[in-house]
Amino acid sequence: MAQRPIPRNETRGGRPVRTASLPDLELVQKVKAGQTEAFGELVAKYQDRIFNTCWRICGHLEDARDLTQEAFLKVFENLSSFRQEAGFYTWLFRIAVNQALSYRRKTKRRREVGLEEDGQVVGTQAEHLARSTGRGGGVNPANALGDAELSAQVIRALQALDDPHRAVVVLRDIEGFDYHEIGMILEIPPGTVRSRLHRGREELRKLILPAMKPSK
């Protein structure tokens, strides 16, 4: 006998069954219709990526947590204005990135990321960023530095970039958005995205390479 589908929110063995999330636009429509619990699914789906992006842009863990909460609150309060010209996640990231960049402009402070706070995530992202900076020939930093040293050098270098270049590098090389999506998030042409990404990667490479030179 075929097993019947399990309705949403049903339990099995006394435990809630985790079902696949509904498409974003369907969840948005539910929230607009007054089913505010659907917003919790959108938060669960994107909160880690939003936090990570805010962290990489603002450079401080606690501030990133506050910015993440503020971004979702702003999205919830303005959901009625979402017209679906872009995907929900693009609209969400636009709000979060703008808040993170605005935060940096207002505070005018550059605080280093605490590398010990999430070593596994930092290490993975550092290696990916290092490989991105190595494109175009020459020694790849990801192959020349040890894991711990790589993480420290790349994340510090990332924080040394100016805001426009860091935002593009984070969205492309950490979050994996394509040029069109980044352009929609930052509200700049795709050609500008390409030029900022190239410049950002070059700056990262210049900052990382000195660490590979043998000490005398």
N, C-alpha and C positions, 0 to 999 in steps of 0.2 A: 504494500500500500504506500502510495506517495505521501511524503510528509507535507502537511499543510504549511503554507507560509506563516511566519511569525509576525503578528501585527506589531506596529511600532509601540514601544514602551511596554511590551509584554515581558514577563520574566520567565526564566527557565532555571529550575533548581533553586528558586528563591533569589536568584541574582538577575539584575536587569540585563536585557540583551542589547548589545550595541549594534545598531543597524546603520546601513550606509546613509550618509547625509544626503538630504534633498539638494537639488541644484540651487545655486545662490538666488536666482531670480524668483524661484518658488518660495524660498524662505523669506525673501524680501516682501513678497506679496502677502505672505501670512502675517508678517509683522505689521504691515500697513493695514491689514484687516483686523488688527487688535490682538493677534496671537503673539504676544510679546515673548513667550518662551522660545519661539523660533529664532529670536535674536541670539539666544544663548548658543544655538548651533553655529551661527556665523562667528561668534566670538571664539568658540572652541576650535573652529576650523582654521582661523587665521591669527589667533593671538600670539602664537610662538613666532611666526614670521614677522608680524608687526613689531613685536618686542625686539627681535633680533635686528631689524632694520633701524629702529630708533636707537638701539644701543650702539650700533656701528657708526651712526651719524652723530649722535650727541656725545658719545665717548664715555658715558658713565652709567653704571648699572641701575642705581636707584632712580636717577632721572629718567632712564628709559622705561622703567616700570610705570612711573607717573605719566609719561607721555603716551604709553600704550593705553592706559585707562582713559586718558583724556581724549584720545583719538576715537575709541569706541563710543564714548559718551557723545562726542560731537556727531559721529555717524548716526547714532540712534536718534538724536534730537533733530537731525536734518534729513532723515530717511525719506520724508515726503517730497523732498526736492530732487531725489535721485531719479533721473529721467531715462536711464538705461542707454544713453548714447555710448557709454563704455561699459565694460564688465564691472560688476560690483567690486571685485577685488582691486581693479585698477583705481576706482573711485576711492576705496578705502585706503589704499597705499598713498594716493595723492594727498589725502587729508593727513595721514600719519607723517609722511615725509615733510610736508609743509610745516607741520607743527614742530618737528625735530629741528628743521633748519631755522625756523623762527626763534626757537629756544636758544640756539647758539648765537644768533644775532643779538638777542636781547641780553643774554648773560655775558657774552664776550669772554668766555672762559674755555680753556681747552684742557680738560682733565683726562688723564690717561685711563684706558680701560684696565680694570683689575684683572690681570691675566689668570690669577689663581681662582677667580670666581666661577669659571666654567671652562676648565682646561681642555676637555674633550671637544667641545664645540669650537673653541678658539683654534685648537690645533688643526682640525679638519678644514676650517675656513682659511687658516693661514696657508696651508699647503696649496689649496685651490687658488688663492690669490697669488701665491708665489709662482705657480705654474703659468698663470695668466700674464704676469709681468715678464716671464721668460720667453713669451712668444716673440718671434722676430729674430731669433738667432742668438748665439752666445751662450754663456753658462746659465743654466737654469738654477735660480736660487733654491728651488725645492729639492734639488739634488745635491746642493753644496753645503747646506746647513743641517744640523741636527734638529729633531722635532722641537725641543724646548726653545732653542735659540731661534729657530724659524718662526715660531709663534710670537715670541717677543718682538723680533725685528719687524715682521710684517704688520702686526697690529699697531705698533708704535708708528710705523711708516704711514699706515692708513690714516691715523689720527693727525699726522702732519700735513696731509693734503688739505687744500682749501675746500670750502663747502661744496661748490658746484662739482668739482672733480670727484670728491669722496662720495657724494650721493650717487653719481653715475656708476662708479666702481662697485659700490655696495649693491645697487640694484641689478647690475649685470653679472658680476663675478661671484657674488654671494647668493643673491636671490634668484638669479637665472632669468630675469625678464629679457625679452627681445628689445631691439632698438625702438620699434613702434610703441610697445607698451611703456618703455621708459620715457619716451617723448610725451605720451599722454599723461603719465604720472607727474612729470616735471613741467609739462606744458611748454616744451621746446621742440624744434624740428628734429627728425631722426638724424639729419646730418650733424647737428650740434651735439647730439648724443654720441655719435661716432668720434667726433673730434675731441670731446671731453674725455671719453673713455681712453682714447689713444694717449692723450696727454697725462691722464691720471695713472695709467699703467707705466708710462715712461718715468714719471716722478717716483712711483713706488720702486721701480727698478733701480734708479739712482740712489735711493735711500737704503735699499737692501744690499746692493753690491759691495759697498765698503766693508760690510761685516764678514764677507767671504775672503777678504785679503788676509793672508797669513801675517800674524804679528811678528815683528822683527825682534 
